[in-house]
Amino acid sequence: VQVGVDLLAYDLPVGSRADAGDVVEVVLYWRAIRPDLSDYQVNVSLVTEDSARVVAQSQHRHPGDLPSSQWPNWPLFDTYVVDAHTLVLGENVSPGDYQIVIQMGRCNQLNLTACASIDPLFVRDPRGTSSGRDIVLPTKITVRD
């Protein structure tokens, strides 16, 4: 993310396979790369491969429940924030492959409740190329029959 925050890594369940009704845990690892961060909130969604339909979503919130404006109080580059999200698959989720989409948007409130809405920021890959407003994880989640 080109706002002074890097997504360092992520963890997904082994095998990335699930059944309708399952819970999928997604853990994101963020790091501040600038000392003057605004407050951002993150939204994580499980969507169809064509991005036409959201089948599960976590409520947007501060990454790791810590306002990002506070992250630079720690040594930059030496500290990261662990941000766990739970996606609950409904019983009616169709079998197939799904992708995980992450969005980060500005939120000017320090309390831990979700902002009324976030306007997703534009993101860049490590080469500086614009990736639109979504970070799409390369690992698919396969919902079995």
C-alpha positions, 0 to 999 in steps of 0.5 A: 500500500503506497500510504506508508504501510506495507503488507509484509505477508499473510497466512491462510489455512493449510491447503486453503480448502473449505466447506460451506459453513466453515470459518476461514482465518486470514492473518495479515502482517502490516508494517509502517514505513513512514513516521506520519501515518494517518489512521486507516481501516482494513476490509477483507472479503472473499469474492468470486473469481470474477469479483462479481459477488462477495460471499464473506466479509470481515467488518472493516477496522483498524489493522490489529485493532491498533490505530495506524497513526500510533504505529510509528511510535515503535521503531519503524522497520523493526515492528509489525502489526498482526491483523487477524480476520475471520471470514464466515462462509454461509451454508449456501456458498457454491463450490468453486474457487474464490479469492481474498481481496483486501482494501485499506481506507482512511478513517479519522477516528481513534476509537476501535469501532468501525468507521461508517465507511471507508474509501479504499486507497489506491495500492502499488506493488513493490515495483511501484505499479498501480494495482487499483484499490484492491490487494488480491491475494494470490492464494485461492480458497477452494470451497468443496462440494 
